[in-house]
Amino acid sequence: MTTPVPSAEESGRMDHKHVIEALTGLLLAMLTAFLSSTIVSNALPTIIRDLHGSQRQYTWVITAALLASTASTPIWGKLSDLVSKKLLVQLAIGVFTAGSVLAGLAGSVDMLIVWRVLQGLGLGGLQSLVVIVIAAMISPRERGRYSGPIAAVMSVATVAGPLLGGVIVDTSWLGWRWCFFVCVPLAVVSALVVQRTLNLPVVKRKVRIDYLGAALITAGVSDLLIWVTLAGSEFGWGSGTSYALAATGVVLLALAVWVESRAAEPMIPLRLFRDRTTALATVASIAVGTALFGGAVFLGQYFQIARGYSPTAAGLLTLPMIVGSVLSSTLSGVLITRLGRWKAFLVVGSALMVAGFGLLGTIDHTTDMVLMGVFLFVLGLGMGMTMQNLVLAVQNTVAPSDLGAASSTVAFFRSLGGTVGVSVLGAILASRVTTLTTQGLADAGIQATPGGAGIGSLDQLPPFVADIVRAAYGDATATILLVAAVLSLVTVAAIVAIKEVPLRTQSGMQRQAAEREAETVAG
């Protein structure tokens, strides 16, 4: 009598073929999510003009999706520990697709902002769930084999998004609405592939969702993100509105911590932060997000404003950073799988990030573009070794029942740091540009008028005045990149303090299966 061979769902094992099949659908979903984040950037001026929007609405079209994505990330992550991961991935794809279609049909900027919130909710789910499902399928020791395709998808979306958005807007028979519609077929295909190939075990457990904690976390984070996004532009940092928003956010998050400490199934289990690796990786992720997201946003502005390149050319000029990121991510992943060691790669990666930002902190509006490419390549090398491997370190440490919550917590704080970084570095940039512009105009014998020279009015300025403003943007960019270098030192310090734990050879599914078997025997 032969003993039946347990299925993948029963044993928690997936062979390489099935992993690749499931990974295809997940990477399609990831490509869709990242494309949607970048494709709109070049189309926004046309969208706002066509829908008769304002500068304030321009900001909110971007901010709305970012707020929804960031605030919902820990909720998606916690739900993945409680219910079917496959179902959640499909739900996130559905929410994202609905938001994309409705955004493309919007007849006003206000409605576009509403549907961007819906799109952001789905986006937050895709960004966190894909990483969580990969951790469930692939052991930390083997995950390096798959780092290359993951990094490639992220890099292709980063470069292709703005390029594709520019082409769509410039094609008369398409128009800006297709910037939203173009992601829908990809989302549908990814949903079909996920349905066919992704088969993960569903752990039978009593589901107790912490609704109050989720509401307080979402409200508190959204409040603080609105504060740091609008302070300095819509109202002063020292104004009553600023103090009120900051105080409200702090109170809401303090209440969230109190609720989470008493909830049976907290959205962000506070016990995670008792683990040294998770706590330090979270600190490192905040600094990484602040430096990387903030720096990346203003590098694009540098190429377009200070150097006069088109949006398409500006995207291509970031290729050295993308190439460096893919190379280092792939190589470090292979070496981590072969050696079973990961901390050294994180230390080297974070040091390269500091070096890259430090080198970029020496640029001005006349820097040789070949030299600029070398600096970006160094930064890309650091990015590739750092971002994914920080998540790997956390996933290798936590219990399988906390895998989703821990993974999404790291992603959440990285996104939060990025949002804060864009706002704070933007405020520093604006102040520095004003100072340099005033000084440049004074040197030319021209008295500066308050608020007289800005991005939107460059085309209306006399050529020599516009050149002064462009030079000010180019020189001021170095200041915020130096700030990013200093913030990256926090990442280095946190990573150095992390204790290296040998990489596990079991996937999340295998660890859960082993836990269930142990519980059955004990019972």
N, C-alpha and C positions, 0 to 999 in steps of 0.2 A: 504494500500500500504506500503510495507516494504522498509526501507531505506537500500541500499546496504552497506555492511561492507567494509570499505576501506582496500586495500591490504597493505602488509608490506611496499611496495615501496611508496605507497601514504601517509601512516601515519608515516613512519619512525620507526615503531615498529617491533621487531622480538621477537618471544617467545623463551623460553629456548631450546626447541627442535631444532628449526631452527638455533639458535646460535651455538649449539653443532655440528650440521651437517656442518655448514660453517667453524667452528673452526677446524674441523678435517682436511679439505683440507689445511687450512692456516698453521696448525702445521706441516703437512707433508712437506709443502714447507719450513718452517723454519728449520725442521730437516735436510732436504736436503742441505740447505744453510750452516748450521753450520757444518755438516759432511764434506762437501767439504773443509771447512776451516781447519779442523784438521786432516783429513785422510791422507793428503799428507806428513805430517811432518816426519813420520817414513820411508816413501818411498823415500824421496828426495836423500839420499846418493846413493841408488841403481839406481835411475833415472839418476842422473848426471854421474855416472860411466858407465851406459849402453849407454848413448848418447854422451859420451866423452866430457863432459862439464867441465867448470872451476869453481873455488870458486866464482868468480864474478858472473857467471851465476847462481850458486846455490842461491846467495842472491836475484837475480832478479826474479827467479821463485816465490819466496815468495812475494817480494815487488810489482811486477807487478799487482797481483790480489788485494793487499791491496790498492795500489794507485787508481786503477779503482773503487774499491768499495767505498772508502772514498770520492773521488771527485764527484762521481755520486749520492751520497745519497741525497743531497739537491735538485737536479734536479728531481729525482723520486718523492720526497715529494711534490714539488711545482706542478708537473704535476697531482698529485692525487687530487689537489684542483680544477683543470681545466677540466679534462676529466674523463672517467669511471675508477673507481678504479679496478673493476673486469678485465677490458681490460688490465690495466697496470700490474696487478699481472700475468695474463697469458703471457703478453709480456716478463716480467722479467724471468718467468719460461722458456720460449722459448729461450731467449738469453743465460741463464745459461746452458740449456741442450745442445745447439749448441756448446758453448764454451767447455763443458765437453767432448763431443764426439770428437771434433777436437783436444783437448789437449791429449786425449788418443791415437789419431792416429799420433801425432807429430813424425817426423823423426829426428829432431834436437832440441837442447835446445833453439835456437833462435825462432823456430816456436812454441815451447811449451810456451815460454814467451808471444808471440803474442796472443795465444789462452787463456792464463791465464788472459790477459787483458779483453778479451771478457767474460770470466767466471766471472771476478770481476765485470763487469758492471751489469750482471744479479744478482750477489750476493748482490750488493748494493741495487738493487731494492727490492729483497726479504726481506732483513733485515729491510728496512724502511717501505715498504708497508704493511707488515703483522701487524706491530704495529698500523699503521694508520687505516687499515680496522677494526681491533679489537675495536679501539676507536670509529669508526663510528657505529658499531653494538651494543656496550655495554656501558652503562652510567658509569661515573667515580665511582659512589656509588656502582654499582654492579660488577665492574671489578675485585674486590678482589676474587670473587667466582671462577674466572678462572685463577688466578695467579699460582696455583699449577701446572696444566698441562703445562703452558707456561714455568715455571722454570724447570720442569722435562725434557721437550724436550731439552732445552738448556744444561742442565747438562748431560743428556744421550749422546748427541752429543759430548760434550767436552771429556767425558771419552771413549766413544765407537769409536770415530774417529781414534785416534792413535792406539788403539788395533786392529781395523779392518784393518787399513793400514799395520800394522806389519804382520798380518795373510795373507793378500793378497800377499805381497811381498815374504813371506816365502813359499807360496804354488806354487810349480813349474808349475802346469798346468794353473795358473792364470797369475801371473806376474804383474809388477807395473802399466801397462796400465789400469787394472781393478780398480785401485784407482780412476780413472776418470769415467770409464764406470758404476761402481756400483751405482752411484748417479742418473744415467739417468732413470732407472725404477721408482724410488721414485718420480722424478720430473714429469714424465708422469702421474703417478697415481694422484699426487697432482693437476696437471692441470685438469684432468678429474673430480675430486671431486669438485674443485673450480667451474668449468663450471656448474656442476649439482646443487650445493648447495648455491653458493654465489650470492645473488640477492640484489644489492644495487641501490638506486635511482641515476640516472644521472641528475645532476642539469644543466638545459639549460642555458648556459651563453656564452657570446662571449669569445673565447679563444685567448689570446694574449700572445704568448710565448716570453720570454726575452732571445733571442738567444745570444746576445752580453754579457749579464750578466752571462749566463751559461758558455760561452766560457772563460771569464775572471776568474770566480771562479775556474773552472776546471784547467786552466793553472796555476793560482797562487798557488792553493793548491798543485797541482802535483809538481810544482817547489820546494816549501818549503819541501814537503815530501821527494823528491829526495835528497835535501840538508841535512836534518837531518839523513837520512838513510845512506848516503855514506860518510858524513864528519867524519873524524877520522879513516876511513879505506881506502877509495880510494884516499882521499886527506886530508890535514890537516885542522883543524877548522880555522886556521888563514891564510890560503892560498888565493891566488887571485881567484881561482875557487870557494872557499867557499863564499867569499865576493860577487862575481858576482851573484851566485845563490840566496843568501839571498836578495840582492838588487833587483834582477829581481822579485822574489816572492812578496816582499813588494810593489813594484810599481804596479804589476798586480792586487794585492788585493786592493790597494788604488783606482785604476781605477774601479774595480768591485764595490766598495762601492759608488763611484760617480755615476756609471751607475744605480745601484740599487736604489739610492735615487731619480732618475728621471724616472724610468721605470713604465709603467702603471700596469704591473703584474710582479713585481720583483721575482726572484728565491728565495731569502731570504729577505722577507719584513723587512726593518730596523725598522718599527714601532713595531715589536715584542719585540725588546730590550728596548722599553719604558716601557714595563710591568715589574714590579719588579720581579715577580715570574719567568718569562721566562729568564730574564737577569741573575739572581742569579743561576737558575737551569743550565744554560749554563756554567757558571763558575765552578759550582760543578761538572758538567759532564766532563769537561776538566781534572780536578784533579782526578776524579774517573778513567777515561780512562788511564791517565798516570800511576797511581799507580797500577791499577788492571792488565792491559794488560802487562805492563812492569814487574811487580812482577811475574805474572803467567808464562811468558816465561822463566824467569831465575830460577824459582823453579824447573821446569822440568830439566833444565841443572844441577842444584844442585844435584838432585837425581841420575842422570846418571853419571856425571863426579866426583863429590866429594864423593858420596856414593857408586858408582859402580853398581847401579841397571840397569836392562835392560829397554828399552823404554816401554815395556808392564808393568813391575813392577812400573816404574815411574808414569805411568798413574793411576794405581791402588792406589798408595800412596797419590794421590790427592783426593781420595774419601771422606775423612773427610770434606774437603772444599766444595765439591759438595753436600754432605748430609746436611751440615749446611745451604747452600744456598737454597736448596729446602724446608727445614723445615721452615726457617725464612720467605721466600717468601710466602709460603702457609699460615702460621699462621698469618703473618701481613696482608695478603690480606683478610682473613676471618674477622679479627678484624676491619680492615678499613671499610669493607662493613657493619659490625654490628654497629660500633660506628659513622661512618661518619667523623672521624678525621684521618689525615694522617701525620701531621708534626712531632708528637712525635716519630713515627716509623722511619722517616727519620733521626731525630737527634740521636736516639739510634743506628740505623744502621751505620751512619757515625762514631759515637764514637767507635763502635765495630770494624770498619775497622781500625781505628787508633790503637786500642788495639791489634788487630791481627797482623798488620804489626810491631808494636812495639815489641811484643813478638817474632816474627820471626826475628827481628833484633838482638836477643841475641844468635842465633844459631851459630854453627861452624861445622867443619867436623866430630865431634864426638857426636853430639846431639842425645839423645835417640829418637828413631822413634815414640814411643808412645807419648812422650811429643810434638814432631813435629806434630803429628796428632791432638792433642788438640789445638795447635796454629792455625793450618789450619782450624779447625772447628770454632773457634772464628772468623777468617777472613771470612769464608763462611757465618756465621750468618749476619755479616755486609753487605756483598755483596747482599744477598737476600733481605734485607730490603731497600737497597738504590737504586739499578740500575733501576728497573721497576717503583718504586714509584716516582722517579724524573720525569720520563716521564708522569706519571699520574698527577702530580702537574701542569705541563705545559698544558696538554690536558684539564684539568679542568678549566683553566683560559682563554685560547684564544677563539676567535670567531670561529664558525664552518667552516667558509670559509677559515680560516688559519690553520685548524687542521693538514693537511698534511705537510705544510711548517714548522710549529712549532715542530711537532714530529720529522721530519727528521733533523731539525737543531740541536736538542739536541743529536740525534744519531750521527750526523756528527761531532760535537765537541768532543763527547766521543771517537769516532774512531780516530779523529785527535790527541787527547791527548794520546791515546794508541800508535799511531805510533811514536810520539815524545818521549814518555816514553821509548819505546824499544830502540831507538837510544841513548838517553842521559844516561839512566841507563846502557846500554851496554858499553858506553864509560867509565863510572865510574868503572864498573866491570873490564874492561880490564886493566885500570890503576892500580887498587888495586891489581889485580892478579899479574901483573908484579912486583909490589913492594914487595908483600909477597913472591913470588917465588924467587926473588933475595935475599931477606933476609934469606929465608930458605936454599937456596944453600950456602950462605955465612956462615951460622951457621954450615953447614955440611962440610965446608972447600972446597967448589967447587966454581970456578969462573964462573959466569953466562955469557952466550954468548947472544948477542942481538937477540931476536926473536927465540931463540933456543928451547924453550919449549912451546908448544901450544896444543890445543885440538887434532889437526890432527896428531901430532907426539907422543902422549902418549904411544901408543903400541910399538913404536920403542925406547923409553927411557929405561934406566936401571930401574929396579923396585923401588929402593929407591928414584931416581929422580922423577919418575912418582908419587910416593906417596907424595912428596913435592908439586908438581904441583896440584894434586887433593886436598890436604889440603888447598892450596892457594885459589882454587875456592870455597871450602866450607866456609872458613872464610870470603872471599870477598863478598859472597852473602849476608851476614848479613849487610854489609854496604849499599847496594842498597835497601834492605828492610827497613832499617832505613830512607833512603831518601824517600821511598814510604810512610812511616808513617808521615813524615813531610808534604809531599804533600797532604795527606789525611786531615790534619788539615785545609787546604784551603776549602775542601768540608764541614767540620763541620761548619766553619765560615759562608760560603755562605748559608747553610741550616738553621742555626739559624736565619739569617737575613730575610729569606723568610716569608712573611705574609700568614698565613693559611686562605684559602678561603673554605667555606663549599662545600662539594662535590655535584656536580650536579646530578640530578636524571634522566636526559634525555641523551640519546645517541647522537652521532654526527648526525645521520640521523634524529632523532626527532627534534633536534635543527634547522637543515636545513629546515625541513618541516614547523616548526613553523615560521621561518623567511620568507619562501615563502608565507605562509598564511597571515602574517602581511603585506607583500609587496602588495599582491593581494587586501587586504582590503583597504590599503592606496591608491592604484592606482584607 
